[in-house]
Amino acid sequence: MITDSVRKSNYTSKTGTRDEEKPLEQNALISIYTKKHNTTLAEMPSSAQRSRSELHWGVIGLGNIANDFILAMAYCRHPNKVVAVATSDSVERAHKFKQSVGLNSEEIKAYGNYEDLLRDPDVDIVYIATINSTHLPIIISALEHGKSVLCEKPMVLSSAEVSTVQMVQKTINQKEGRKLFGFWSCLFPSWQKIREVVRNGQMGDPKVVLVDFSQELVPEKRRDLSNGVCPLMDIGCYSVTFATFLFEGKKVVDVKAVGEKDEKGGGHAICYYNGLVSTNSTASVTLEMGNLELPERFWASTELRSREELQPNRKIEWKSEQFPFPESKGLFGLENPGDFVFHNSCGLNYEADHVWECIERDCVHS
């Protein structure tokens, strides 16, 4: 039985929750906990024979982002496969979701509750795509069932709940190690390239990061903070993550709503989000010797623009580098898969492949 008692400060026993999943706006902060093992995935316990290192996924919470995550697996380089899906209380809805995505194979199981999926020995890792307030108990229950976990953003709703996850992680670590990874956007080739330029210093140190993520969201659906649903959780986290992604390893000294003269010569990040209007939603970093920019819809951009001259009397000449998606290999051999819901969310394939690589290498950090 999954309950809500896990939200108390002390972790004591197997817990969780059962709540109605709802379509989520977009993928964001992601946490992955994986079991430490000394064998390959092919040697992990399973109820069915599989090709070497094939990673079997169970999907919990069947909204829009779950739809896109499953479809994105057609673009993976590594053998990732969905073997089960689950709603909180309805086998019929699980089957309906299967049909809408195109998972018509009888080998892909549909469950009417999360516990049955977590008990399935053929599931190696679960993807949690439920409403925000349910993440913590489901993460803990999945870990206690011995599953690796990939959770949608936000991982949890507060620093106190982060501490609870860490406490559980430490407890389980006594038996088998767990690891934390994160954030699908960071795995886009355009994001990796911009970090590479910043890291190698070819354009100097980053000085200013400007991020804007604004979309017209339905206000009524984002006023119940008890569910952890608000523009900050849905889109604002992208702005903050882009800044921390580039100011890698730098300690945040202060966060303010007003500006002041910087006497120390450090870097600045201006992170903006808005849930009432739509903007171009771009992100850029100004370095000592140039600019790098992810154009419209930066969180899933397949283009990186750069310029190396900052003199105001010089003509701005931008260079563009494209990062197209790989070709689809087909979805588990199935015909007529469904359609993506969100912008460029076939890029979730980078995330699934990264999880596969981390588990295969038994990484400690990503």
C-alpha positions as CSV (number, residue, x, y, z in Angstrom):
1,M,0.0,0.0,0.0
2,I,1.4,3.4,-1.0
3,T,0.6,6.2,1.5
4,D,1.5,9.8,1.9
5,S,3.3,9.5,5.2
6,V,6.6,9.8,3.5
7,R,6.2,13.6,3.5
8,K,7.0,13.6,7.2
9,S,10.6,14.6,8.1
10,N,11.8,11.1,9.2
11,Y,11.9,8.2,6.8
12,T,10.8,5.0,8.4
13,S,9.3,2.5,6.0
14,K,8.1,1.7,2.5
15,T,5.8,4.5,1.5
16,G,4.4,6.4,-1.4
17,T,1.2,7.8,-2.8
18,R,-1.6,7.1,-5.2
19,D,-2.7,10.2,-7.1
20,E,-4.2,10.9,-10.4
21,E,-1.6,11.7,-13.0
22,K,-2.1,14.8,-15.1
23,P,-0.5,15.9,-18.4
24,L,2.7,17.8,-17.6
25,E,3.8,20.9,-19.6
26,Q,7.4,19.9,-20.4
27,N,10.3,17.9,-19.3
28,A,12.7,19.6,-16.9
29,L,14.7,18.8,-13.8
30,I,15.3,15.1,-13.8
31,S,16.8,12.8,-11.1
32,I,17.9,9.3,-11.8
33,Y,18.7,6.8,-9.1
34,T,20.3,3.6,-10.4
35,K,21.2,0.4,-8.7
36,K,24.9,-0.3,-8.4
37,H,25.9,-3.7,-9.7
38,N,28.9,-5.6,-10.8
39,T,27.2,-7.3,-13.7
40,T,26.0,-6.2,-17.1
41,L,22.3,-5.4,-17.5
42,A,22.0,-8.6,-19.5
43,E,22.8,-10.5,-16.3
44,M,20.3,-8.6,-14.2
45,P,17.3,-10.7,-13.0
46,S,14.5,-10.6,-15.6
47,S,11.4,-12.7,-16.4
48,A,12.2,-12.7,-20.1
49,Q,15.3,-13.3,-22.2
50,R,16.6,-10.1,-23.8
51,S,19.4,-8.9,-26.1
52,R,22.6,-7.9,-24.3
53,S,22.3,-4.8,-22.2
54,E,18.7,-4.0,-23.3
55,L,17.2,-1.6,-20.7
56,H,13.6,-2.3,-19.8
57,W,11.5,0.7,-18.8
58,G,8.2,1.0,-16.9
59,V,6.3,4.3,-17.3
60,I,4.3,5.6,-14.3
61,G,1.8,8.4,-15.0
62,L,0.5,8.5,-18.5
63,G,0.2,12.1,-19.5
64,N,1.6,14.1,-22.5
65,I,5.2,14.0,-21.5
66,A,5.0,10.2,-21.0
67,N,3.7,10.0,-24.5
68,D,6.6,11.9,-25.9
69,F,9.2,10.1,-23.8
70,I,8.0,6.7,-25.2
71,L,8.0,8.0,-28.8
72,A,11.5,9.4,-28.4
73,M,12.9,6.0,-27.8
74,A,12.6,5.4,-31.6
75,Y,15.5,7.8,-31.9
76,C,17.8,6.1,-29.3
77,R,21.2,4.8,-30.2
78,H,21.1,2.2,-27.4
79,P,18.6,-0.6,-26.8
80,N,16.0,1.1,-24.6
81,K,12.5,-0.5,-24.5
82,V,9.2,0.2,-22.7
83,V,7.8,-3.0,-21.3
84,A,5.1,-1.7,-19.0
85,V,2.9,1.4,-18.3
86,A,0.8,2.2,-15.3
87,T,-2.0,4.6,-14.2
88,S,-2.9,5.1,-10.5
89,D,-6.3,3.3,-10.6
90,S,-7.5,2.2,-14.0
91,V,-6.3,-0.7,-16.3
92,E,-8.7,0.6,-18.9
93,R,-6.9,4.0,-19.0
94,A,-3.6,2.3,-19.2
95,H,-4.7,0.2,-22.3
96,K,-6.2,3.4,-23.8
97,F,-2.8,5.1,-23.4
98,K,-1.1,2.2,-25.0
99,Q,-3.3,2.5,-28.0
100,S,-2.9,6.2,-28.4
101,V,0.9,5.9,-28.4
102,G,0.9,2.9,-30.7
103,L,2.1,0.3,-28.2
104,N,-0.1,-2.4,-29.6
105,S,2.1,-5.3,-28.7
106,E,0.6,-7.6,-26.1
107,E,4.2,-7.9,-24.6
108,I,3.9,-4.4,-23.2
109,K,1.9,-4.7,-20.0
110,A,-0.7,-2.2,-18.8
111,Y,-1.2,-1.9,-15.0
112,G,-4.0,-0.2,-13.1
113,N,-1.8,0.7,-10.2
114,Y,1.8,1.6,-9.6
115,E,2.6,-1.1,-7.1
116,D,2.0,-3.9,-9.7
117,L,4.4,-2.3,-12.1
118,L,7.0,-1.8,-9.4
119,R,6.7,-5.5,-8.6
120,D,7.2,-6.5,-12.2
121,P,10.7,-8.3,-12.4
122,D,11.0,-7.4,-16.1
123,V,11.2,-3.7,-15.3
124,D,14.7,-2.4,-14.8
125,I,14.0,1.3,-14.5
126,V,10.9,3.4,-14.0
127,Y,10.1,6.8,-15.6
128,I,7.9,8.8,-13.2
129,A,5.7,11.3,-15.1
130,T,3.0,12.0,-12.5
131,I,1.8,15.3,-11.0
132,N,4.6,17.0,-9.0
133,S,3.3,16.4,-5.5
134,T,3.4,12.6,-6.0
135,H,7.1,12.3,-7.0
136,L,8.6,11.9,-3.6
137,P,6.6,8.8,-2.4
138,I,6.8,7.1,-5.8
139,I,10.6,7.6,-6.0
140,I,11.0,6.0,-2.5
141,S,8.6,3.1,-3.3
142,A,10.4,2.4,-6.6
143,L,13.8,2.4,-4.9
144,E,12.5,0.1,-2.2
145,H,11.3,-2.3,-4.9
146,G,14.8,-2.3,-6.3
147,K,14.1,-0.3,-9.4
148,S,16.3,2.4,-10.9
149,V,14.4,5.7,-11.2
150,L,14.2,8.5,-13.7
151,C,11.9,11.2,-12.4
152,E,10.3,14.2,-14.1
153,K,10.9,17.7,-12.8
154,P,10.7,18.8,-10.1
155,M,12.2,15.9,-8.3
156,V,10.5,17.0,-5.1
157,L,8.9,20.2,-3.8
158,S,11.2,21.5,-1.1
159,S,14.7,21.2,0.4
160,A,13.2,19.2,3.3
161,E,11.9,16.6,0.8
162,V,15.4,16.6,-0.9
163,S,16.8,15.7,2.6
164,T,14.2,12.9,2.8
165,V,15.4,11.5,-0.5
166,Q,19.0,11.7,0.6
167,M,18.2,9.9,3.8
168,V,16.5,7.1,1.9
169,Q,19.3,7.1,-0.6
170,K,21.8,6.7,2.3
171,T,19.8,3.9,3.9
172,I,19.5,2.0,0.6
173,N,23.2,2.7,-0.1
174,Q,24.1,0.4,2.7
175,K,23.0,-2.4,0.5
176,E,23.4,-1.2,-3.0
177,G,24.7,2.1,-4.4
178,R,22.5,4.8,-6.0
179,K,23.4,7.6,-8.3
180,L,22.0,11.0,-9.2
181,F,22.0,12.4,-12.7
182,G,19.8,15.2,-14.2
183,F,18.0,17.4,-16.7
184,W,17.3,16.4,-20.3
185,S,18.1,19.8,-21.9
186,C,21.7,19.5,-20.7
187,L,22.1,16.4,-23.0
188,F,21.1,18.2,-26.2
189,P,24.2,18.5,-28.5
190,S,23.7,22.3,-28.7
191,W,23.9,22.6,-24.9
192,Q,26.9,20.3,-24.8
193,K,28.7,22.4,-27.4
194,I,28.1,25.7,-25.6
195,R,29.4,24.2,-22.4
196,E,32.5,22.8,-24.3
197,V,33.3,26.4,-25.5
198,V,32.9,27.8,-22.0
199,R,35.0,25.0,-20.5
200,N,37.9,25.2,-22.8
201,G,38.1,29.0,-22.5
202,Q,38.5,29.7,-26.2
203,M,36.3,32.8,-25.8
204,G,37.3,33.6,-22.2
205,D,35.3,33.3,-19.0
206,P,31.5,33.7,-19.0
207,K,30.5,37.2,-17.7
208,V,26.7,37.5,-18.3
209,V,24.0,34.8,-18.8
210,L,20.6,36.0,-20.1
211,V,17.8,33.5,-20.1
212,D,14.1,34.0,-20.9
213,F,11.5,31.3,-20.9
214,S,8.0,32.5,-21.2
215,Q,4.8,30.7,-22.3
216,E,1.1,31.3,-22.0
217,L,0.1,28.8,-19.4
218,V,-3.4,28.4,-17.9
219,P,-3.3,30.3,-14.6
220,E,-6.2,28.4,-13.0
221,K,-4.2,25.2,-13.3
222,R,-1.2,26.7,-11.7
223,R,-2.5,28.2,-8.5
224,D,-2.8,25.1,-6.4
225,L,0.6,25.1,-4.9
226,S,-0.2,22.1,-2.8
227,N,0.2,20.0,-6.0
228,G,3.5,21.7,-6.7
229,V,2.1,23.1,-10.0
230,C,3.2,26.6,-10.9
231,P,5.2,28.4,-13.6
232,L,8.4,28.2,-11.6
233,M,8.2,24.4,-11.4
234,D,7.1,24.1,-15.0
235,I,9.3,26.5,-16.9
236,G,11.3,28.7,-14.5
237,C,13.6,25.9,-13.6
238,Y,14.9,25.9,-17.2
239,S,16.2,29.5,-16.8
240,V,17.9,28.7,-13.5
241,T,19.4,25.5,-14.8
242,F,20.9,27.1,-17.9
243,A,22.7,29.6,-15.7
244,T,24.1,27.0,-13.3
245,F,25.0,24.8,-16.3
246,L,27.4,27.4,-17.6
247,F,28.6,28.8,-14.3
248,E,29.7,25.3,-13.6
249,G,31.0,24.7,-10.1
250,K,30.5,28.3,-9.1
251,K,28.9,28.9,-5.7
252,V,25.8,31.1,-5.8
253,V,26.7,34.1,-3.5
254,D,23.4,35.8,-3.6
255,V,20.0,35.9,-5.3
256,K,18.4,39.4,-5.6
257,A,15.5,41.0,-7.3
258,V,17.4,44.3,-7.7
259,G,20.8,45.1,-9.2
260,E,23.9,46.6,-7.8
261,K,27.4,47.4,-8.8
262,D,29.7,44.4,-8.8
263,E,33.0,45.2,-7.1
264,K,34.4,41.7,-7.5
265,G,34.2,41.3,-11.2
266,G,32.3,38.0,-11.1
267,G,29.7,36.7,-13.5
268,H,26.0,37.6,-13.6
269,A,22.9,35.6,-14.5
270,I,19.6,37.1,-15.3
271,C,17.0,34.4,-15.3
272,Y,13.4,35.3,-16.3
273,Y,10.3,33.3,-16.7
274,N,6.6,34.2,-17.3
275,G,3.6,32.1,-17.3
276,L,1.2,34.7,-18.8
277,V,2.7,35.5,-22.1
278,S,4.8,33.9,-24.8
279,T,8.2,35.2,-25.9
280,N,11.0,34.0,-28.1
281,S,12.5,32.2,-25.1
282,T,16.2,32.5,-25.9
283,A,19.3,31.9,-23.8
284,S,22.7,33.4,-24.3
285,V,26.1,33.8,-22.6
286,T,28.5,36.7,-23.0
287,L,32.1,35.7,-22.6
288,E,35.2,37.9,-22.7
289,M,35.7,37.5,-26.4
290,G,32.3,36.8,-27.8
291,N,28.7,35.6,-27.5
292,L,27.0,32.2,-27.7
293,E,23.2,31.9,-28.1
294,L,20.6,29.2,-28.2
295,P,17.8,30.8,-30.3
296,E,14.1,30.4,-29.9
297,R,12.9,27.7,-27.5
298,F,16.4,27.3,-26.0
299,W,15.5,24.3,-23.8
300,A,15.3,22.0,-26.8
301,S,17.4,23.9,-29.4
302,T,19.1,22.2,-32.3
303,E,21.1,25.3,-33.2
304,L,24.0,27.2,-31.6
305,R,24.8,30.7,-32.8
306,S,28.2,32.3,-32.0
307,R,30.1,35.5,-32.7
308,E,33.6,36.4,-31.6
309,E,33.5,40.3,-31.9
310,L,31.9,42.5,-29.4
311,Q,33.0,45.9,-30.6
312,P,29.9,48.2,-31.1
313,N,31.2,49.6,-34.4
314,R,31.7,46.2,-36.0
315,K,29.0,44.5,-38.0
316,I,27.5,41.5,-36.1
317,E,28.4,38.3,-37.9
318,W,26.8,35.3,-36.4
319,K,27.9,31.7,-37.2
320,S,25.3,29.0,-36.9
321,E,26.0,25.3,-36.1
322,Q,23.1,22.8,-36.5
323,F,22.5,19.7,-34.5
324,P,19.8,17.6,-36.3
325,F,18.1,14.7,-34.6
326,P,19.1,11.2,-35.6
327,E,16.8,9.3,-37.9
328,S,14.1,7.2,-36.3
329,K,14.8,3.5,-36.0
330,G,11.2,2.7,-35.4
331,L,9.4,2.2,-32.1
332,F,10.1,-1.4,-30.9
333,G,9.2,-2.6,-34.4
334,L,5.6,-1.4,-34.0
335,E,3.6,0.4,-36.7
336,N,1.7,3.6,-36.6
337,P,3.1,5.2,-33.4
338,G,1.4,8.3,-32.0
339,D,2.4,11.9,-32.4
340,F,4.7,14.1,-30.2
341,V,3.0,16.7,-28.1
342,F,5.8,19.1,-27.1
343,H,8.4,21.0,-29.1
344,N,11.4,18.9,-30.2
345,S,10.6,16.3,-27.5
346,C,12.1,13.5,-29.7
347,G,15.2,14.9,-28.1
348,L,14.3,12.9,-25.0
349,N,16.2,10.1,-26.8
350,Y,19.4,11.8,-25.6
351,E,18.2,11.3,-22.0
352,A,17.2,7.7,-22.4
353,D,20.6,6.9,-24.1
354,H,22.5,8.7,-21.4
355,V,20.7,6.7,-18.7
356,W,21.6,3.5,-20.6
357,E,25.2,4.5,-20.8
358,C,25.4,5.5,-17.1
359,I,23.9,2.3,-15.9
360,E,26.1,0.2,-18.3
361,R,29.2,2.0,-17.0
362,D,28.1,1.9,-13.4
363,C,28.8,5.7,-13.1
364,V,28.8,7.4,-9.8
365,H,28.0,10.8,-11.2
366,S,26.9,12.3,-14.5
